[in-house]
Amino acid sequence: MEKDNGMKDKAKGIKDKVVGEAKDSYGDATNDHSKQAEGKAQKTKGEVQKKVGKVKSDLDDKNNK
């Protein structure tokens, strides 16, 4: 199994936060409440993914000491 120190989750989280922010802004600008809600959900997903990546990284650091 490939070693994962949380970098993939962190990268996915950053991507989802950026894309979610764009959707949220687009929805706000066009008064598209559905797109805005989709963006907010994707931003939240990104925040969770980043936190998962941080936990994995912290565990990997702890296990390597």
N, CA, C and O atoms as a CHARMM CRD file, in Angstrom:
* protein
*
  260
    1    1 MET  N      0.83000  -1.18300   0.00000 PROA 1      0.00000
    2    1 MET  CA     0.00000   0.00000   0.00000 PROA 1      0.00000
    3    1 MET  C      0.88000   1.25400   0.00000 PROA 1      0.00000
    4    1 MET  O      1.90400   1.32100   0.67900 PROA 1      0.00000
    5    2 GLU  N      0.45500   2.21800  -0.76500 PROA 2      0.00000
    6    2 GLU  CA     1.21000   3.46100  -0.89100 PROA 2      0.00000
    7    2 GLU  C      1.09300   4.28700   0.39200 PROA 2      0.00000
    8    2 GLU  O      0.00900   4.42900   0.95700 PROA 2      0.00000
    9    3 LYS  N      2.20800   4.81900   0.83200 PROA 3      0.00000
   10    3 LYS  CA     2.22000   5.65100   2.03600 PROA 3      0.00000
   11    3 LYS  C      1.57000   6.99800   1.72300 PROA 3      0.00000
   12    3 LYS  O      1.89700   7.64500   0.72800 PROA 3      0.00000
   13    4 ASP  N      0.65300   7.40300   2.58400 PROA 4      0.00000
   14    4 ASP  CA    -0.03400   8.68000   2.40100 PROA 4      0.00000
   15    4 ASP  C      0.12700   9.48700   3.67300 PROA 4      0.00000
   16    4 ASP  O     -0.43200   9.13200   4.71100 PROA 4      0.00000
   17    5 ASN  N      0.87700  10.55800   3.60300 PROA 5      0.00000
   18    5 ASN  CA     1.09500  11.37600   4.78800 PROA 5      0.00000
   19    5 ASN  C      0.14100  12.55800   4.85300 PROA 5      0.00000
   20    5 ASN  O      0.41700  13.54400   5.53700 PROA 5      0.00000
   21    6 GLY  N     -0.97500  12.46600   4.14900 PROA 6      0.00000
   22    6 GLY  CA    -1.99100  13.50200   4.20600 PROA 6      0.00000
   23    6 GLY  C     -1.91600  14.53800   3.10200 PROA 6      0.00000
   24    6 GLY  O     -2.79700  15.39100   2.99900 PROA 6      0.00000
   25    7 MET  N     -0.88200  14.48200   2.27300 PROA 7      0.00000
   26    7 MET  CA    -0.73100  15.49800   1.22500 PROA 7      0.00000
   27    7 MET  C     -1.86000  15.44100   0.19600 PROA 7      0.00000
   28    7 MET  O     -2.31900  16.48300  -0.27300 PROA 7      0.00000
   29    8 LYS  N     -2.31400  14.23500  -0.16000 PROA 8      0.00000
   30    8 LYS  CA    -3.40600  14.11900  -1.13300 PROA 8      0.00000
   31    8 LYS  C     -4.67100  14.77300  -0.58500 PROA 8      0.00000
   32    8 LYS  O     -5.35500  15.51100  -1.29400 PROA 8      0.00000
   33    9 ASP  N     -4.97400  14.49700   0.67300 PROA 9      0.00000
   34    9 ASP  CA    -6.16600  15.08900   1.27700 PROA 9      0.00000
   35    9 ASP  C     -6.04800  16.60500   1.36000 PROA 9      0.00000
   36    9 ASP  O     -7.01200  17.32600   1.10200 PROA 9      0.00000
   37   10 LYS  N     -4.86500  17.08200   1.72000 PROA 10     0.00000
   38   10 LYS  CA    -4.66100  18.52800   1.80400 PROA 10     0.00000
   39   10 LYS  C     -4.85700  19.16900   0.42900 PROA 10     0.00000
   40   10 LYS  O     -5.50500  20.20900   0.31600 PROA 10     0.00000
   41   11 ALA  N     -4.30100  18.55200  -0.61100 PROA 11     0.00000
   42   11 ALA  CA    -4.42300  19.09900  -1.96800 PROA 11     0.00000
   43   11 ALA  C     -5.87600  19.08700  -2.43500 PROA 11     0.00000
   44   11 ALA  O     -6.35100  20.06700  -3.01100 PROA 11     0.00000
   45   12 LYS  N     -6.58300  17.98500  -2.19100 PROA 12     0.00000
   46   12 LYS  CA    -8.00200  17.91600  -2.56100 PROA 12     0.00000
   47   12 LYS  C     -8.79500  18.96700  -1.79800 PROA 12     0.00000
   48   12 LYS  O     -9.69700  19.59900  -2.34800 PROA 12     0.00000
   49   13 GLY  N     -8.45600  19.14500  -0.53700 PROA 13     0.00000
   50   13 GLY  CA    -9.14400  20.13400   0.27300 PROA 13     0.00000
   51   13 GLY  C     -8.96700  21.53600  -0.25400 PROA 13     0.00000
   52   13 GLY  O     -9.92100  22.31100  -0.31900 PROA 13     0.00000
   53   14 ILE  N     -7.74700  21.86200  -0.63100 PROA 14     0.00000
   54   14 ILE  CA    -7.47200  23.19400  -1.18200 PROA 14     0.00000
   55   14 ILE  C     -8.24500  23.39400  -2.47600 PROA 14     0.00000
   56   14 ILE  O     -8.85300  24.44200  -2.69100 PROA 14     0.00000
   57   15 LYS  N     -8.21700  22.37700  -3.33800 PROA 15     0.00000
   58   15 LYS  CA    -8.94900  22.46500  -4.61400 PROA 15     0.00000
   59   15 LYS  C    -10.43300  22.67000  -4.37800 PROA 15     0.00000
   60   15 LYS  O    -11.04800  23.53900  -4.99500 PROA 15     0.00000
   61   16 ASP  N    -11.01800  21.86800  -3.48100 PROA 16     0.00000
   62   16 ASP  CA   -12.44600  21.99200  -3.22500 PROA 16     0.00000
   63   16 ASP  C    -12.81100  23.33900  -2.61000 PROA 16     0.00000
   64   16 ASP  O    -13.86700  23.89400  -2.91400 PROA 16     0.00000
   65   17 LYS  N    -11.95100  23.86400  -1.75400 PROA 17     0.00000
   66   17 LYS  CA   -12.22800  25.18600  -1.17500 PROA 17     0.00000
   67   17 LYS  C    -12.22000  26.26200  -2.25800 PROA 17     0.00000
   68   17 LYS  O    -13.08200  27.14000  -2.26800 PROA 17     0.00000
   69   18 VAL  N    -11.25500  26.19500  -3.16100 PROA 18     0.00000
   70   18 VAL  CA   -11.15000  27.20200  -4.22600 PROA 18     0.00000
   71   18 VAL  C    -12.33500  27.09800  -5.18400 PROA 18     0.00000
   72   18 VAL  O    -12.95500  28.10800  -5.51700 PROA 18     0.00000
   73   19 VAL  N    -12.65000  25.88200  -5.62600 PROA 19     0.00000
   74   19 VAL  CA   -13.76700  25.69000  -6.55100 PROA 19     0.00000
   75   19 VAL  C    -15.08200  26.05700  -5.86400 PROA 19     0.00000
   76   19 VAL  O    -15.95000  26.68400  -6.47100 PROA 19     0.00000
   77   20 GLY  N    -15.22400  25.66800  -4.60600 PROA 20     0.00000
   78   20 GLY  CA   -16.42800  26.00400  -3.86000 PROA 20     0.00000
   79   20 GLY  C    -16.60600  27.49800  -3.70600 PROA 20     0.00000
   80   20 GLY  O    -17.71900  28.01000  -3.82500 PROA 20     0.00000
   81   21 GLU  N    -15.52500  28.19800  -3.44300 PROA 21     0.00000
   82   21 GLU  CA   -15.58600  29.65800  -3.31600 PROA 21     0.00000
   83   21 GLU  C    -16.02300  30.28800  -4.63600 PROA 21     0.00000
   84   21 GLU  O    -16.81400  31.23100  -4.64600 PROA 21     0.00000
   85   22 ALA  N    -15.51200  29.76900  -5.74100 PROA 22     0.00000
   86   22 ALA  CA   -15.88800  30.29800  -7.05800 PROA 22     0.00000
   87   22 ALA  C    -17.37900  30.06200  -7.32300 PROA 22     0.00000
   88   22 ALA  O    -18.07600  30.95500  -7.80500 PROA 22     0.00000
   89   23 LYS  N    -17.85900  28.86400  -7.00800 PROA 23     0.00000
   90   23 LYS  CA   -19.28500  28.56600  -7.20800 PROA 23     0.00000
   91   23 LYS  C    -20.15400  29.44100  -6.31000 PROA 23     0.00000
   92   23 LYS  O    -21.18800  29.95300  -6.74000 PROA 23     0.00000
   93   24 ASP  N    -19.72800  29.60700  -5.06800 PROA 24     0.00000
   94   24 ASP  CA   -20.47800  30.43800  -4.12600 PROA 24     0.00000
   95   24 ASP  C    -20.54700  31.88000  -4.64000 PROA 24     0.00000
   96   24 ASP  O    -21.61100  32.49900  -4.62600 PROA 24     0.00000
   97   25 SER  N    -19.42100  32.39900  -5.08600 PROA 25     0.00000
   98   25 SER  CA   -19.38100  33.77100  -5.60800 PROA 25     0.00000
   99   25 SER  C    -20.22500  33.91200  -6.86900 PROA 25     0.00000
  100   25 SER  O    -20.95500  34.89000  -7.03100 PROA 25     0.00000
  101   26 TYR  N    -20.12000  32.93000  -7.76100 PROA 26     0.00000
  102   26 TYR  CA   -20.91000  32.95200  -8.99500 PROA 26     0.00000
  103   26 TYR  C    -22.39900  32.92200  -8.65900 PROA 26     0.00000
  104   26 TYR  O    -23.18300  33.69000  -9.21700 PROA 26     0.00000
  105   27 GLY  N    -22.78100  32.03300  -7.74800 PROA 27     0.00000
  106   27 GLY  CA   -24.18000  31.94000  -7.34500 PROA 27     0.00000
  107   27 GLY  C    -24.67800  33.22800  -6.72200 PROA 27     0.00000
  108   27 GLY  O    -25.81400  33.64000  -6.95400 PROA 27     0.00000
  109   28 ASP  N    -23.83100  33.85900  -5.93500 PROA 28     0.00000
  110   28 ASP  CA   -24.19700  35.13000  -5.31200 PROA 28     0.00000
  111   28 ASP  C    -24.36900  36.21700  -6.37000 PROA 28     0.00000
  112   28 ASP  O    -25.33000  36.98500  -6.32600 PROA 28     0.00000
  113   29 ALA  N    -23.44200  36.27800  -7.31200 PROA 29     0.00000
  114   29 ALA  CA   -23.48000  37.31300  -8.35100 PROA 29     0.00000
  115   29 ALA  C    -24.66300  37.13900  -9.30400 PROA 29     0.00000
  116   29 ALA  O    -25.21400  38.12500  -9.79600 PROA 29     0.00000
  117   30 THR  N    -25.05300  35.89100  -9.56600 PROA 30     0.00000
  118   30 THR  CA   -26.13200  35.62900 -10.52100 PROA 30     0.00000
  119   30 THR  C    -27.46200  35.33900  -9.82600 PROA 30     0.00000
  120   30 THR  O    -28.45500  35.03500 -10.48700 PROA 30     0.00000
  121   31 ASN  N    -27.48400  35.43000  -8.51200 PROA 31     0.00000
  122   31 ASN  CA   -28.67500  35.13900  -7.71200 PROA 31     0.00000
  123   31 ASN  C    -29.14200  33.69100  -7.91300 PROA 31     0.00000
  124   31 ASN  O    -30.33700  33.39600  -7.86700 PROA 31     0.00000
  125   32 ASP  N    -28.17500  32.80000  -8.13400 PROA 32     0.00000
  126   32 ASP  CA   -28.45100  31.37400  -8.30000 PROA 32     0.00000
  127   32 ASP  C    -28.21500  30.69200  -6.94500 PROA 32     0.00000
  128   32 ASP  O    -27.09400  30.30500  -6.61600 PROA 32     0.00000
  129   33 HSD  N    -29.28300  30.55900  -6.18300 PROA 33     0.00000
  130   33 HSD  CA   -29.16900  30.03100  -4.82200 PROA 33     0.00000
  131   33 HSD  C    -28.70000  28.57400  -4.80400 PROA 33     0.00000
  132   33 HSD  O    -28.02000  28.14800  -3.87000 PROA 33     0.00000
  133   34 SER  N    -29.05900  27.82800  -5.82000 PROA 34     0.00000
  134   34 SER  CA   -28.63200  26.43200  -5.91100 PROA 34     0.00000
  135   34 SER  C    -27.11100  26.34300  -6.07300 PROA 34     0.00000
  136   34 SER  O    -26.46000  25.55300  -5.38900 PROA 34     0.00000
  137   35 LYS  N    -26.55100  27.14300  -6.96800 PROA 35     0.00000
  138   35 LYS  CA   -25.10500  27.15000  -7.20300 PROA 35     0.00000
  139   35 LYS  C    -24.37000  27.67000  -5.96700 PROA 35     0.00000
  140   35 LYS  O    -23.29400  27.18100  -5.62100 PROA 35     0.00000
  141   36 GLN  N    -24.95600  28.65200  -5.31600 PROA 36     0.00000
  142   36 GLN  CA   -24.35600  29.21300  -4.10700 PROA 36     0.00000
  143   36 GLN  C    -24.30000  28.15100  -3.00400 PROA 36     0.00000
  144   36 GLN  O    -23.28400  28.01500  -2.32300 PROA 36     0.00000
  145   37 ALA  N    -25.39000  27.40400  -2.83300 PROA 37     0.00000
  146   37 ALA  CA   -25.42200  26.33900  -1.82300 PROA 37     0.00000
  147   37 ALA  C    -24.42800  25.23500  -2.16500 PROA 37     0.00000
  148   37 ALA  O    -23.76200  24.68600  -1.28800 PROA 37     0.00000
  149   38 GLU  N    -24.34000  24.92100  -3.45500 PROA 38     0.00000
  150   38 GLU  CA   -23.36900  23.90900  -3.90600 PROA 38     0.00000
  151   38 GLU  C    -21.95100  24.36000  -3.57500 PROA 38     0.00000
  152   38 GLU  O    -21.12400  23.56000  -3.13600 PROA 38     0.00000
  153   39 GLY  N    -21.67700  25.62700  -3.78500 PROA 39     0.00000
  154   39 GLY  CA   -20.35100  26.16400  -3.48100 PROA 39     0.00000
  155   39 GLY  C    -20.04100  26.12400  -1.99700 PROA 39     0.00000
  156   39 GLY  O    -18.93300  25.76200  -1.60100 PROA 39     0.00000
  157   40 LYS  N    -21.01000  26.49400  -1.17700 PROA 40     0.00000
  158   40 LYS  CA   -20.80100  26.46500   0.27200 PROA 40     0.00000
  159   40 LYS  C    -20.53400  25.03500   0.74900 PROA 40     0.00000
  160   40 LYS  O    -19.67400  24.81000   1.60100 PROA 40     0.00000
  161   41 ALA  N    -21.27200  24.07800   0.19800 PROA 41     0.00000
  162   41 ALA  CA   -21.06800  22.67200   0.56800 PROA 41     0.00000
  163   41 ALA  C    -19.68000  22.19600   0.15100 PROA 41     0.00000
  164   41 ALA  O    -19.00800  21.49100   0.90500 PROA 41     0.00000
  165   42 GLN  N    -19.25500  22.57900  -1.04200 PROA 42     0.00000
  166   42 GLN  CA   -17.94200  22.16000  -1.52200 PROA 42     0.00000
  167   42 GLN  C    -16.82600  22.80200  -0.70200 PROA 42     0.00000
  168   42 GLN  O    -15.79900  22.17000  -0.45500 PROA 42     0.00000
  169   43 LYS  N    -17.01800  24.05000  -0.27900 PROA 43     0.00000
  170   43 LYS  CA   -16.02000  24.69700   0.58500 PROA 43     0.00000
  171   43 LYS  C    -15.90600  23.94800   1.91000 PROA 43     0.00000
  172   43 LYS  O    -14.80500  23.72600   2.41300 PROA 43     0.00000
  173   44 THR  N    -17.04200  23.56300   2.46700 PROA 44     0.00000
  174   44 THR  CA   -17.03400  22.81800   3.72600 PROA 44     0.00000
  175   44 THR  C    -16.33900  21.48100   3.55500 PROA 44     0.00000
  176   44 THR  O    -15.55300  21.06800   4.40700 PROA 44     0.00000
  177   45 LYS  N    -16.62900  20.80300   2.44700 PROA 45     0.00000
  178   45 LYS  CA   -15.96500  19.53000   2.14700 PROA 45     0.00000
  179   45 LYS  C    -14.45100  19.73800   2.08100 PROA 45     0.00000
  180   45 LYS  O    -13.68800  18.92500   2.60400 PROA 45     0.00000
  181   46 GLY  N    -14.02300  20.80800   1.45000 PROA 46     0.00000
  182   46 GLY  CA   -12.59700  21.10700   1.34300 PROA 46     0.00000
  183   46 GLY  C    -11.95400  21.35200   2.69200 PROA 46     0.00000
  184   46 GLY  O    -10.83200  20.91100   2.94100 PROA 46     0.00000
  185   47 GLU  N    -12.66000  22.05400   3.56200 PROA 47     0.00000
  186   47 GLU  CA   -12.12600  22.31100   4.89300 PROA 47     0.00000
  187   47 GLU  C    -11.94400  21.00200   5.66500 PROA 47     0.00000
  188   47 GLU  O    -10.94700  20.81300   6.36100 PROA 47     0.00000
  189   48 VAL  N    -12.91900  20.10400   5.53200 PROA 48     0.00000
  190   48 VAL  CA   -12.82300  18.80800   6.21100 PROA 48     0.00000
  191   48 VAL  C    -11.66000  17.99800   5.64300 PROA 48     0.00000
  192   48 VAL  O    -10.89800  17.39200   6.39600 PROA 48     0.00000
  193   49 GLN  N    -11.52200  17.98500   4.31700 PROA 49     0.00000
  194   49 GLN  CA   -10.42500  17.24300   3.69600 PROA 49     0.00000
  195   49 GLN  C     -9.07000  17.76500   4.16300 PROA 49     0.00000
  196   49 GLN  O     -8.15900  16.98000   4.42300 PROA 49     0.00000
  197   50 LYS  N     -8.93500  19.07200   4.26900 PROA 50     0.00000
  198   50 LYS  CA    -7.66600  19.63500   4.73700 PROA 50     0.00000
  199   50 LYS  C     -7.37900  19.19200   6.16600 PROA 50     0.00000
  200   50 LYS  O     -6.23400  18.88900   6.50200 PROA 50     0.00000
  201   51 LYS  N     -8.40200  19.15000   7.00600 PROA 51     0.00000
  202   51 LYS  CA    -8.21800  18.72300   8.39300 PROA 51     0.00000
  203   51 LYS  C     -7.85100  17.24500   8.47100 PROA 51     0.00000
  204   51 LYS  O     -7.02400  16.85500   9.29600 PROA 51     0.00000
  205   52 VAL  N     -8.46000  16.42200   7.61900 PROA 52     0.00000
  206   52 VAL  CA    -8.11100  15.00200   7.56500 PROA 52     0.00000
  207   52 VAL  C     -6.64500  14.85800   7.16600 PROA 52     0.00000
  208   52 VAL  O     -5.91200  14.06000   7.75100 PROA 52     0.00000
  209   53 GLY  N     -6.22800  15.62200   6.18300 PROA 53     0.00000
  210   53 GLY  CA    -4.83200  15.59200   5.75200 PROA 53     0.00000
  211   53 GLY  C     -3.88400  16.00500   6.85900 PROA 53     0.00000
  212   53 GLY  O     -2.81100  15.42100   7.01000 PROA 53     0.00000
  213   54 LYS  N     -4.27000  17.00600   7.63500 PROA 54     0.00000
  214   54 LYS  CA    -3.42600  17.45200   8.73700 PROA 54     0.00000
  215   54 LYS  C     -3.31800  16.37100   9.80400 PROA 54     0.00000
  216   54 LYS  O     -2.23600  16.13200  10.34200 PROA 54     0.00000
  217   55 VAL  N     -4.43000  15.72100  10.11000 PROA 55     0.00000
  218   55 VAL  CA    -4.40100  14.64100  11.11200 PROA 55     0.00000
  219   55 VAL  C     -3.49400  13.51000  10.63400 PROA 55     0.00000
  220   55 VAL  O     -2.68800  12.99200  11.40700 PROA 55     0.00000
  221   56 LYS  N     -3.62300  13.12300   9.35300 PROA 56     0.00000
  222   56 LYS  CA    -2.75900  12.07300   8.80600 PROA 56     0.00000
  223   56 LYS  C     -1.29200  12.47800   8.88300 PROA 56     0.00000
  224   56 LYS  O     -0.43300  11.67300   9.24100 PROA 56     0.00000
  225   57 SER  N     -1.02100  13.71800   8.54900 PROA 57     0.00000
  226   57 SER  CA     0.35100  14.20800   8.58900 PROA 57     0.00000
  227   57 SER  C      0.88800  14.20100  10.01200 PROA 57     0.00000
  228   57 SER  O      2.02200  13.78600  10.25100 PROA 57     0.00000
  229   58 ASP  N      0.07500  14.65800  10.95400 PROA 58     0.00000
  230   58 ASP  CA     0.49300  14.66600  12.36200 PROA 58     0.00000
  231   58 ASP  C      0.74600  13.25300  12.86500 PROA 58     0.00000
  232   58 ASP  O      1.71100  13.01400  13.59100 PROA 58     0.00000
  233   59 LEU  N     -0.11800  12.31200  12.48400 PROA 59     0.00000
  234   59 LEU  CA     0.07800  10.91200  12.90200 PROA 59     0.00000
  235   59 LEU  C      1.33600  10.33600  12.27400 PROA 59     0.00000
  236   59 LEU  O      2.08500   9.60500  12.92200 PROA 59     0.00000
  237   60 ASP  N      1.56500  10.66700  11.01500 PROA 60     0.00000
  238   60 ASP  CA     2.76700  10.17100  10.34000 PROA 60     0.00000
  239   60 ASP  C      4.02800  10.72000  11.01200 PROA 60     0.00000
  240   60 ASP  O      5.00300   9.99700  11.21400 PROA 60     0.00000
  241   61 ASP  N      3.99000  12.00700  11.35400 PROA 61     0.00000
  242   61 ASP  CA     5.12600  12.62000  12.05000 PROA 61     0.00000
  243   61 ASP  C      5.35900  11.95200  13.40800 PROA 61     0.00000
  244   61 ASP  O      6.49700  11.67900  13.79100 PROA 61     0.00000
  245   62 LYS  N      4.27500  11.69700  14.12000 PROA 62     0.00000
  246   62 LYS  CA     4.37500  11.07800  15.44800 PROA 62     0.00000
  247   62 LYS  C      4.92800   9.64600  15.33900 PROA 62     0.00000
  248   62 LYS  O      5.74200   9.22300  16.16000 PROA 62     0.00000
  249   63 ASN  N      4.48000   8.92300  14.33300 PROA 63     0.00000
  250   63 ASN  CA     4.92700   7.53700  14.15200 PROA 63     0.00000
  251   63 ASN  C      6.36800   7.44700  13.66600 PROA 63     0.00000
  252   63 ASN  O      7.01400   6.41200  13.83400 PROA 63     0.00000
  253   64 ASN  N      6.87000   8.50200  13.07600 PROA 64     0.00000
  254   64 ASN  CA     8.23500   8.49500  12.56400 PROA 64     0.00000
  255   64 ASN  C      9.27200   9.01000  13.58500 PROA 64     0.00000
  256   64 ASN  O     10.45900   9.10700  13.27400 PROA 64     0.00000
  257   65 LYS  N      8.82200   9.32700  14.77100 PROA 65     0.00000
  258   65 LYS  CA     9.75200   9.81900  15.80600 PROA 65     0.00000
  259   65 LYS  C     10.23700   8.68900  16.65600 PROA 65     0.00000
  260   65 LYS  O     11.02400   8.90300  17.57800 PROA 65     0.00000
